[in-house]
Amino acid sequence: MDESMRAAKDGKNGLYLLAAVVADPGKCDVVRDGLASLLLKGALRLHWRDETEMRRCKIAALIGSHDLAHLVVVGAPINHRRQERARAQCMERLLYELDQLGVSEVWLETRHFALNERDLRLVEALRGKRSVSSGIRVGFSRPKDEPMLWVPDAVAGAVNAATSGGDTDAMDGFGEIEIINLNLS
């Protein structure tokens, strides 16, 4: 899973996106190798916001050539000062959807220790109210250590651009992306 956010000029009408890629763990190495082949010299990772439009299309096409499912929860409107609340609401919905698909392991891009702990407390609370099963495990990794995190980063970035009326060309390369809109007002 990875996130993207768009702040609004008024500070209150932005949006928060949380994207997930669903993959067969036994087929991830070929995806990792393909993504690594697109790294620019000296780069440690692919990061959607740093890529040119041409490279974004290439990255999307490579991702789209693999058997992956993409889910994105788009939460809006958000107040930029309530980003963590928006994250929790989007994560609750996305974890529910992933659990319904039978996903057993979820990896999030690591953040600060306290924020990771907040995410884990949310997962425990969701288990407690039976929104997600106890079988779903959540862990953290750094993008430079886990290239599969580059996929939801790219998907979230592309959906963010498309929802803002920006570039939609790259989005077509991913194949089907399930977008779930969540009203956060």
C-alpha positions in Angstrom: 0.0 0.0 0.0 1.0 3.6 -0.6 -0.6 7.0 -0.3 -0.9 10.1 -2.3 -2.5 13.4 -1.2 -3.7 16.5 -2.9 -4.1 19.6 -0.7 -6.6 22.2 -1.7 -5.9 25.9 -1.7 -8.6 26.4 0.9 -7.0 23.8 3.1 -10.3 21.9 3.4 -11.2 20.3 0.1 -8.2 18.1 -0.7 -8.2 14.4 -1.2 -6.3 11.5 0.2 -5.6 8.3 -1.8 -4.5 5.0 -0.5 -3.6 2.4 -3.2 -2.9 -1.3 -3.0 -1.6 -3.8 -5.5 -2.6 -7.4 -5.1 -0.1 -9.9 -6.3 0.8 -13.6 -6.0 3.9 -13.6 -3.8 5.4 -16.3 -6.0 5.3 -14.0 -9.0 6.6 -10.8 -7.4 10.3 -11.4 -8.3 9.6 -10.9 -12.0 7.8 -7.7 -11.3 10.6 -6.5 -9.1 13.2 -7.3 -11.8 11.2 -5.5 -14.4 10.8 -2.4 -12.2 14.5 -2.5 -11.3 15.4 -2.5 -15.0 13.7 1.0 -15.3 15.8 2.6 -12.6 17.9 5.5 -13.7 21.6 5.3 -13.0 22.2 6.0 -9.3 18.5 5.8 -8.4 17.5 3.6 -5.5 13.9 3.5 -6.3 11.2 4.6 -8.8 9.0 7.4 -7.4 6.1 8.5 -9.5 6.3 12.2 -8.7 9.9 12.3 -9.8 9.3 10.7 -13.2 8.8 12.4 -16.6 5.5 11.8 -18.5 7.3 9.5 -20.9 8.8 7.4 -18.2 5.5 7.3 -16.3 3.9 5.7 -19.4 6.7 3.2 -19.6 6.4 2.3 -15.9 2.6 2.0 -16.2 3.0 -0.3 -19.2 5.5 -2.5 -17.4 3.2 -2.8 -14.4 0.2 -3.4 -16.6 1.9 -6.3 -18.3 1.8 -8.3 -15.1 -1.1 -10.1 -13.5 -1.8 -7.6 -10.7 -5.0 -6.1 -9.2 -5.1 -2.4 -8.3 -7.4 -0.9 -5.7 -7.5 2.7 -4.8 -9.6 4.4 -2.1 -10.1 8.1 -2.8 -11.2 9.9 0.3 -12.5 13.5 0.0 -12.9 16.1 1.1 -10.1 16.3 3.6 -8.8 19.1 5.7 -5.0 19.0 5.4 -4.7 19.2 9.2 -6.7 16.0 9.5 -4.5 13.8 7.2 -4.2 11.0 9.7 -7.9 10.8 10.1 -8.3 10.5 6.4 -5.6 7.9 6.3 -7.4 5.8 8.9 -10.7 6.0 7.1 -9.2 5.1 3.8 -7.1 2.3 5.3 -10.2 0.8 7.1 -12.0 0.6 3.7 -9.0 -0.7 1.8 -8.1 -3.3 4.4 -11.7 -4.5 4.4 -11.6 -4.8 0.5 -8.3 -6.7 0.6 -9.5 -9.0 3.3 -12.6 -9.8 1.2 -10.2 -10.7 -1.6 -8.4 -13.2 0.6 -5.2 -11.1 0.9 -3.2 -12.4 3.9 -0.2 -10.1 3.9 -0.2 -6.3 3.5 3.0 -4.2 3.3 2.9 -0.4 3.9 5.6 2.0 3.2 7.3 2.7 6.5 6.8 6.1 8.1 8.0 7.4 11.5 7.8 4.8 14.3 4.9 6.6 16.0 2.9 6.7 12.8 3.6 3.0 12.1 2.4 2.2 15.6 -0.8 4.3 14.9 -1.4 2.2 11.8 -1.0 -1.0 13.8 -3.4 0.2 16.5 -5.9 0.8 13.7 -5.5 -2.7 12.4 -6.0 -4.1 15.9 -9.1 -2.0 16.3 -10.5 -3.2 13.0 -9.8 -6.8 14.0 -11.6 -6.1 17.3 -14.7 -4.9 15.6 -14.4 -7.6 13.0 -14.0 -5.3 10.0 -11.0 -7.4 9.0 -10.1 -10.9 9.9 -7.3 -11.9 12.3 -5.6 -13.6 9.4 -4.5 -10.4 7.6 -1.0 -9.4 8.6 0.4 -5.9 8.2 4.1 -5.0 8.0 6.3 -2.1 6.9 9.1 -1.8 4.5 11.1 0.9 2.8 10.7 1.4 -1.0 14.5 1.1 -1.5 14.2 -2.4 0.1 10.9 -3.5 -1.5 10.3 -2.6 -5.2 6.7 -3.9 -5.0 6.0 -0.7 -3.0 6.8 1.2 -6.2 3.6 -0.2 -7.8 1.0 1.3 -5.5 3.1 4.5 -5.5 2.7 4.7 -9.2 -1.0 3.8 -9.2 -1.8 6.3 -6.5 0.2 9.0 -8.3 -1.6 8.3 -11.6 -5.0 8.3 -10.1 -4.3 11.5 -8.2 -3.2 13.2 -11.5 -6.3 11.9 -13.3 -8.7 13.0 -10.6 -7.3 16.5 -10.7 -7.9 16.8 -14.5 -4.3 16.2 -15.2 -2.5 13.5 -17.1 -4.6 10.4 -17.8 -2.3 8.8 -20.5 -0.2 6.8 -18.0 -3.3 5.5 -16.2 -4.4 3.6 -19.2 -1.2 1.5 -19.1 -1.9 0.0 -15.7 -5.0 -1.9 -17.0 -8.0 -2.0 -14.7 -7.9 0.0 -11.5 -10.7 -0.3 -9.1 -11.4 3.1 -7.5 -13.6 3.3 -4.4 -14.7 6.9 -3.6 -15.1 7.6 0.1 -17.0 10.6 1.4 -15.0 12.0 4.3 -17.2 15.0 5.1 
